[in-house]
Amino acid sequence: MNSPLRLGIAGLGTVGAGVVKIVRQKANLLAARAGRPVVITAVSARSRDKDRGVNISDYAWEDDPVALARRADVDVFIELMGGSDGPAKAATEAAIAAGKDVVTANKALLAHHGQELAEAAEAADCVIRFEAAVAGGIPVVKALTEGLAGNDISRVMGVMNGTCNYILTRMQSSGLPYDVVFEEANQLGYLEADPTLDVGGIDAGHKLALLAAIAFGTRVNFAGVTLEGIERVTIEDINHAADMGFRIKLLGVCQMTGRGLEQRMSPCLVPASSPLGQLEGGTNMVVLEGDNVEQIVLRGPGAGMGPTASAVMGDVMDIARGFRLPCFGQPAAGLAPAKPARTTTPAPYYLRIGLEDKPGALAKVAMVLGEAGISIDRMRQYQHEEATAPVLIMTHKATRDALEAALADITRLDVVDGTPVALRIEAT
């Protein structure tokens, strides 16, 4: 097939402009690798006159992305607008109805509507590709759907939000508190317009839900992801964890258990010497575990113009070559509903508890833990000048249910000040 593959791009922000640059600057390379030219015919964005650092005057303009999706001279609709509903969803649905293939970087759209969009695409003999929606430039979707297709996946784990990793590693390296580094990240443009999407774990949770669907052959179930952000992590937690040989990461983990699909995104302690523990700045890392391949570690930039546009173009090139695959690696109709499961896998935990400096205070906490069947591995109390002493406890393996019951009782003790902080220690 030598006819050009014609692209329509909706959304000309950082990623959209990056895609335009690649198509314009690497036209000969793309044609050689795809066996056909890859061209842009039309674009759409909120403003036509904005300076994006790239020439778009050669392309037809549509104010309405739905109109762009329906154009007869567009073969592949590239959705880079973002948002789980609104124009992104309407335009994607219009593209599928018009028989267009779709490439998107929109993890929120697929996390909330992935199943229905996948079924619609397959009914229309279209494909939806979304490598750029998960972990930026890391080809983790391709790894799961293609390279590891001969494996039963046992666990997917990783750092999937570069902003949170930047904040946590910057706190560690600078000794600055969370609120100062948060504002620094905001000034650098790292945070979403709604920062909760980043620091609350929502953005990373969307990505985890998509990977879980591919890894375990289930329908996307973002509602089943247990979310906990990094807002309560203090510089004291960062320093105390480091003293004990750990780093704190916003870690996503999904695995199939006897009770159902466990999906969680939460700050965890990981060994400082592990690949995840050594991950710095805005970099992402995804660890895939399969029965035949054992463990694969993928590391790379999780965001930015070049890496994300590169992922978009990887999907475009597959379509240009004629490679077609169901959205989540297997027919959508065959995906099983995901039965959500709470975190049942036992693990050790890091606890930070503010105790009043009174005789017997620590004994009361130890008694509550013991009654819940939770044993203490090690414990530290740091020097303090206030009336409340920060006490750190690392437990032996315990279930989350047992820990939460114990923490509820500890909070009610008359010697405890504030709400205890509990962070899981994840084996990597």
C-alpha positions as CSV (number, residue, x, y, z in Angstrom):
1,M,0.0,0.0,0.0
2,N,1.7,3.2,-1.2
3,S,-1.1,5.7,-0.6
4,P,-0.4,8.3,2.2
5,L,-1.7,7.7,5.7
6,R,-3.6,10.9,6.4
7,L,-3.7,12.2,10.0
8,G,-6.1,14.6,11.7
9,I,-4.8,16.0,15.0
10,A,-7.1,17.4,17.6
11,G,-5.2,19.3,20.2
12,L,-2.0,21.3,19.5
13,G,-0.6,21.7,22.9
14,T,2.8,20.3,23.9
15,V,2.2,16.8,22.6
16,G,0.3,17.9,19.5
17,A,3.0,20.3,18.5
18,G,5.5,17.5,19.0
19,V,3.7,15.2,16.7
20,V,3.6,17.9,14.0
21,K,7.3,18.4,14.4
22,I,8.1,14.7,13.9
23,V,5.9,14.4,10.8
24,R,7.4,17.5,9.3
25,Q,11.0,16.9,10.1
26,K,11.2,13.1,9.6
27,A,8.9,12.7,6.6
28,N,11.4,10.6,4.6
29,L,12.3,8.4,7.6
30,L,8.7,7.7,8.4
31,A,7.8,6.9,4.8
32,A,10.8,4.5,4.5
33,R,9.8,2.7,7.8
34,A,6.1,2.6,7.1
35,G,6.3,1.8,3.4
36,R,4.1,4.7,2.6
37,P,4.0,8.5,3.3
38,V,2.6,9.7,6.6
39,V,1.0,13.2,6.3
40,I,-1.1,15.6,8.2
41,T,-4.1,16.9,6.4
42,A,-6.1,18.8,9.0
43,V,-5.8,20.0,12.6
44,S,-8.0,21.5,15.4
45,A,-7.4,23.4,18.6
46,R,-8.9,26.1,20.7
47,S,-6.8,28.9,19.1
48,R,-5.7,29.0,15.5
49,D,-3.3,31.9,15.9
50,K,-1.3,30.7,18.9
51,D,2.4,30.5,18.4
52,R,3.3,26.8,18.8
53,G,6.8,26.9,17.4
54,V,5.7,24.9,14.4
55,N,4.1,25.7,11.1
56,I,0.5,24.5,10.8
57,S,-0.5,26.8,7.8
58,D,-0.2,23.8,5.4
59,Y,-3.1,22.0,7.0
60,A,-6.8,22.5,6.9
61,W,-8.3,24.0,10.0
62,E,-11.4,22.9,11.9
63,D,-12.7,24.8,14.9
64,D,-14.8,21.7,15.9
65,P,-12.8,18.5,16.6
66,V,-15.9,16.5,15.8
67,A,-15.9,18.0,12.3
68,L,-12.2,17.1,12.1
69,A,-13.0,13.5,13.1
70,R,-15.5,13.2,10.3
71,R,-13.4,14.6,7.5
72,A,-13.1,12.4,4.4
73,D,-9.4,13.2,4.0
74,V,-8.5,11.9,7.5
75,D,-7.6,8.2,8.0
76,V,-6.4,8.4,11.6
77,F,-7.8,10.7,14.2
78,I,-5.2,11.7,16.8
79,E,-6.9,12.9,20.0
80,L,-4.6,15.0,22.2
81,M,-7.1,17.3,23.9
82,G,-7.4,15.5,27.2
83,G,-10.4,15.1,29.5
84,S,-12.6,12.1,30.2
85,D,-15.7,13.6,28.6
86,G,-16.6,16.7,26.5
87,P,-15.0,17.3,23.1
88,A,-12.5,14.5,23.5
89,K,-15.1,11.8,24.0
90,A,-17.5,13.3,21.4
91,A,-14.8,13.5,18.8
92,T,-13.4,10.0,19.4
93,E,-16.9,8.6,19.1
94,A,-17.4,10.5,15.9
95,A,-14.2,9.2,14.5
96,I,-15.1,5.6,15.2
97,A,-18.6,6.1,13.7
98,A,-16.9,7.4,10.6
99,G,-14.7,4.4,10.3
100,K,-11.5,6.1,11.4
101,D,-8.7,4.6,13.5
102,V,-7.9,6.5,16.7
103,V,-4.6,7.2,18.4
104,T,-4.9,9.0,21.8
105,A,-2.7,10.1,24.7
106,N,-5.8,10.5,26.9
107,K,-5.6,8.1,29.9
108,A,-8.7,9.6,31.6
109,L,-10.9,9.0,28.6
110,L,-10.0,5.4,28.4
111,A,-10.0,4.8,32.1
112,H,-13.6,5.9,32.3
113,H,-14.9,4.9,28.9
114,G,-12.4,2.4,27.5
115,Q,-14.7,-0.6,27.4
116,E,-17.5,1.1,25.5
117,L,-15.1,2.8,23.1
118,A,-13.2,-0.5,22.5
119,E,-16.4,-2.3,21.7
120,A,-17.5,0.4,19.3
121,A,-14.2,0.4,17.5
122,E,-14.2,-3.3,17.0
123,A,-17.7,-3.2,15.7
124,A,-16.7,-0.6,13.2
125,D,-13.4,-2.5,12.3
126,C,-11.3,0.3,13.7
127,V,-8.5,0.3,16.2
128,I,-7.7,2.5,19.2
129,R,-4.1,2.8,20.1
130,F,-2.9,4.6,23.3
131,E,0.7,4.0,24.0
132,A,1.2,7.7,24.8
133,A,-1.4,7.5,27.5
134,V,0.7,5.4,29.9
135,A,4.3,6.3,31.0
136,G,5.1,8.7,28.3
137,G,7.9,7.4,26.0
138,I,8.1,4.0,27.6
139,P,6.5,1.3,25.3
140,V,4.8,-0.6,28.1
141,V,1.5,-1.1,26.3
142,K,3.3,-2.7,23.3
143,A,5.4,-4.8,25.7
144,L,2.3,-6.2,27.4
145,T,0.1,-6.7,24.3
146,E,2.9,-8.0,22.0
147,G,6.3,-8.9,23.6
148,L,4.9,-10.6,26.6
149,A,1.8,-12.1,25.0
150,G,3.1,-15.6,25.8
151,N,3.2,-14.9,29.6
152,D,0.7,-15.1,32.4
153,I,1.3,-11.8,34.1
154,S,1.5,-12.0,37.8
155,R,2.2,-8.4,38.8
156,V,2.5,-4.9,37.2
157,M,4.2,-2.3,39.4
158,G,5.7,1.1,38.9
159,V,6.2,4.8,39.3
160,M,3.8,6.3,36.7
161,N,3.6,10.0,37.6
162,G,6.8,12.0,37.0
163,T,5.5,15.0,38.9
164,C,5.1,13.0,42.1
165,N,8.5,11.4,41.6
166,Y,10.1,14.8,41.1
167,I,8.5,16.1,44.3
168,L,9.6,13.2,46.4
169,T,13.1,13.0,45.1
170,R,13.5,16.8,45.3
171,M,12.4,16.7,49.0
172,Q,15.0,14.1,49.6
173,S,17.9,15.8,47.8
174,S,17.1,19.3,49.1
175,G,15.7,18.7,52.5
176,L,12.8,21.0,51.7
177,P,9.3,20.3,53.0
178,Y,6.4,19.2,50.8
179,D,4.6,22.5,50.4
180,V,7.8,24.3,49.2
181,V,8.6,21.7,46.6
182,F,5.0,21.5,45.5
183,E,5.1,25.2,44.8
184,E,8.4,24.8,43.0
185,A,6.9,22.1,40.8
186,N,4.0,24.3,40.1
187,Q,6.2,27.2,39.0
188,L,8.1,24.9,36.7
189,G,4.9,23.9,35.0
190,Y,5.0,20.2,36.2
191,L,1.5,20.2,37.8
192,E,-1.8,19.7,36.0
193,A,-4.3,22.6,36.1
194,D,-6.0,20.6,38.9
195,P,-2.9,19.5,41.0
196,T,-5.0,16.8,42.7
197,L,-4.8,14.8,39.5
198,D,-1.0,14.5,40.1
199,V,-0.4,14.6,43.8
200,G,-3.7,12.8,44.6
201,G,-2.6,9.8,42.5
202,I,-5.5,10.1,40.1
203,D,-3.5,10.5,36.9
204,A,-1.3,7.6,37.8
205,G,-4.4,5.6,38.8
206,H,-5.8,6.0,35.4
207,K,-2.7,4.6,33.9
208,L,-2.6,1.7,36.3
209,A,-6.2,0.8,35.4
210,L,-5.3,0.6,31.7
211,L,-2.3,-1.6,32.3
212,A,-4.3,-3.9,34.6
213,A,-6.9,-4.4,31.9
214,I,-4.2,-5.5,29.4
215,A,-2.2,-7.6,31.9
216,F,-5.1,-9.6,33.3
217,G,-7.7,-9.6,30.5
218,T,-10.3,-7.6,32.4
219,R,-12.5,-4.6,31.7
220,V,-11.0,-1.3,32.7
221,N,-12.1,-0.6,36.3
222,F,-10.7,2.7,37.5
223,A,-13.3,2.7,40.3
224,G,-11.6,-0.4,41.7
225,V,-8.3,1.4,42.1
226,T,-7.4,2.3,45.7
227,L,-6.0,5.8,45.6
228,E,-3.8,7.6,48.1
229,G,-1.8,10.6,47.2
230,I,1.5,12.0,48.5
231,E,0.1,15.0,50.3
232,R,0.7,13.5,53.8
233,V,4.3,12.5,53.2
234,T,6.5,14.9,55.2
235,I,10.2,15.6,54.9
236,E,10.5,13.8,58.2
237,D,9.1,10.6,56.6
238,I,11.5,11.0,53.7
239,N,14.5,11.4,56.1
240,H,13.4,8.6,58.4
241,A,12.9,6.2,55.5
242,A,16.3,7.0,54.2
243,D,17.8,6.3,57.7
244,M,16.4,2.8,57.4
245,G,17.6,2.2,53.9
246,F,14.4,3.1,52.0
247,R,13.0,5.7,49.6
248,I,9.4,6.8,49.3
249,K,7.7,6.5,45.9
250,L,4.1,6.9,44.7
251,L,3.8,3.3,43.6
252,G,1.2,1.6,41.5
253,V,0.6,-2.1,41.9
254,C,-1.9,-4.4,40.3
255,Q,-2.1,-8.2,40.6
256,M,-4.7,-10.9,40.4
257,T,-5.5,-12.6,43.7
258,G,-7.8,-15.3,44.8
259,R,-10.3,-12.6,45.8
260,G,-10.1,-10.6,42.6
261,L,-8.1,-7.8,41.0
262,E,-6.0,-5.8,43.4
263,Q,-5.2,-2.3,42.1
264,R,-3.6,0.3,44.3
265,M,-1.8,3.6,43.9
266,S,-0.2,4.8,47.1
267,P,3.0,6.1,48.6
268,C,5.2,3.1,49.6
269,L,8.7,2.5,50.9
270,V,11.0,0.7,48.5
271,P,14.6,-0.4,49.1
272,A,17.0,2.5,48.3
273,S,19.2,0.1,46.4
274,S,16.4,-1.2,44.1
275,P,15.8,0.1,40.6
276,L,12.7,1.8,41.8
277,G,14.5,3.3,44.8
278,Q,17.2,4.8,42.5
279,L,14.6,6.4,40.2
280,E,15.2,10.2,40.2
281,G,13.3,13.2,39.0
282,G,10.4,13.0,36.5
283,T,11.4,9.6,35.2
284,N,8.9,6.7,35.1
285,M,9.6,3.0,35.6
286,V,7.3,0.0,35.1
287,V,8.1,-3.5,36.3
288,L,6.3,-6.4,34.6
289,E,6.4,-9.9,36.0
290,G,5.4,-12.9,33.9
291,D,5.7,-16.7,34.4
292,N,8.1,-17.2,31.5
293,V,10.0,-13.9,31.3
294,E,10.2,-13.5,35.1
295,Q,10.8,-9.7,35.5
296,I,11.2,-6.9,33.0
297,V,12.1,-3.4,34.0
298,L,11.2,-0.5,31.7
299,R,12.6,2.9,32.5
300,G,12.3,6.2,30.6
301,P,10.8,9.7,30.5
302,G,7.2,9.8,31.6
303,A,6.1,13.0,29.9
304,G,7.2,15.9,27.7
305,M,6.9,16.9,24.1
306,G,9.5,14.5,22.6
307,P,8.8,11.3,24.6
308,T,5.0,11.5,24.4
309,A,4.9,12.5,20.7
310,S,7.3,9.6,20.1
311,A,4.8,7.2,21.6
312,V,2.0,8.7,19.5
313,M,4.0,8.2,16.4
314,G,4.8,4.6,17.3
315,D,1.1,3.9,17.2
316,V,0.7,5.8,14.0
317,M,3.4,3.8,12.4
318,D,1.8,0.5,13.4
319,I,-1.4,1.6,11.7
320,A,0.5,2.7,8.6
321,R,2.2,-0.7,8.3
322,G,-1.2,-2.4,8.6
323,F,-0.7,-3.9,12.1
324,R,-4.1,-4.0,13.8
325,L,-4.7,-5.2,17.3
326,P,-7.7,-4.9,19.7
327,C,-7.5,-2.0,22.1
328,F,-6.6,-4.0,25.2
329,G,-4.8,-6.8,23.4
330,Q,-7.8,-9.1,23.0
331,P,-11.4,-8.6,21.8
332,A,-13.3,-6.3,24.1
333,A,-16.3,-8.5,24.3
334,G,-14.1,-11.2,25.9
335,L,-12.8,-9.1,28.6
336,A,-14.0,-10.2,32.0
337,P,-15.6,-7.8,34.5
338,A,-12.9,-6.9,37.0
339,K,-13.9,-8.1,40.5
340,P,-12.2,-5.5,42.7
341,A,-10.3,-6.8,45.7
342,R,-8.9,-4.9,48.7
343,T,-5.2,-5.2,49.4
344,T,-5.0,-8.7,50.9
345,T,-1.3,-9.5,50.3
346,P,0.5,-9.1,53.7
347,A,3.4,-6.7,53.8
348,P,5.5,-4.9,56.4
349,Y,4.5,-1.3,57.1
350,Y,6.2,1.9,58.2
351,L,4.2,3.7,60.9
352,R,4.8,7.3,62.2
353,I,2.9,8.0,65.4
354,G,3.0,11.2,67.5
355,L,3.1,10.1,71.1
356,E,2.8,12.3,74.2
357,D,6.0,12.1,76.2
358,K,4.5,10.1,79.1
359,P,5.5,6.9,80.8
360,G,3.8,3.9,79.3
361,A,2.7,5.6,76.1
362,L,4.7,3.4,73.8
363,A,3.5,0.3,75.7
364,K,-0.1,1.2,74.9
365,V,0.7,1.3,71.2
366,A,2.6,-1.9,71.3
367,M,-0.3,-3.6,73.1
368,V,-2.8,-2.5,70.5
369,L,-0.6,-3.8,67.7
370,G,-0.1,-7.1,69.5
371,E,-3.8,-7.6,70.0
372,A,-4.3,-7.1,66.2
373,G,-1.6,-9.8,65.6
374,I,0.9,-7.3,64.3
375,S,4.5,-7.7,65.5
376,I,7.1,-5.0,65.6
377,D,10.3,-5.5,63.6
378,R,12.1,-2.3,64.7
379,M,11.3,1.0,66.3
380,R,13.0,4.4,66.6
381,Q,12.3,7.5,68.7
382,Y,14.1,10.7,67.6
383,Q,15.2,13.5,69.9
384,H,12.5,16.1,70.4
385,E,11.8,19.3,72.2
386,E,8.0,19.3,71.9
387,A,5.6,17.5,74.2
388,T,4.9,15.1,71.5
389,A,7.5,12.6,70.4
390,P,7.6,11.2,66.9
391,V,7.9,7.4,67.1
392,L,8.7,5.2,64.1
393,I,7.7,1.6,63.9
394,M,8.4,-0.9,61.2
395,T,6.2,-3.9,61.5
396,H,6.6,-7.5,60.3
397,K,4.2,-8.6,57.5
398,A,0.5,-7.7,58.2
399,T,-2.7,-7.5,56.3
400,R,-4.1,-4.0,55.5
401,D,-7.4,-4.9,57.3
402,A,-5.5,-5.8,60.5
403,L,-3.4,-2.7,60.3
404,E,-6.4,-0.4,59.7
405,A,-8.2,-1.9,62.7
406,A,-5.1,-1.4,64.8
407,L,-4.6,2.2,63.6
408,A,-8.3,3.0,64.4
409,D,-7.7,1.9,68.0
410,I,-4.3,3.6,68.3
411,T,-5.9,6.9,67.2
412,R,-8.3,6.7,70.0
413,L,-5.6,6.3,72.6
414,D,-5.3,9.3,75.0
415,V,-1.5,9.4,74.5
416,V,-1.6,9.7,70.7
417,D,-1.5,13.2,69.0
418,G,-2.9,13.4,65.5
419,T,-3.5,10.7,62.9
420,P,-0.8,8.1,62.5
421,V,0.8,7.7,59.0
422,A,1.1,4.2,57.6
423,L,3.1,3.4,54.4
424,R,3.4,0.0,52.9
425,I,6.9,-1.4,52.4
426,E,6.8,-3.0,48.9
427,A,9.1,-5.9,47.9
428,T,10.6,-5.0,44.6
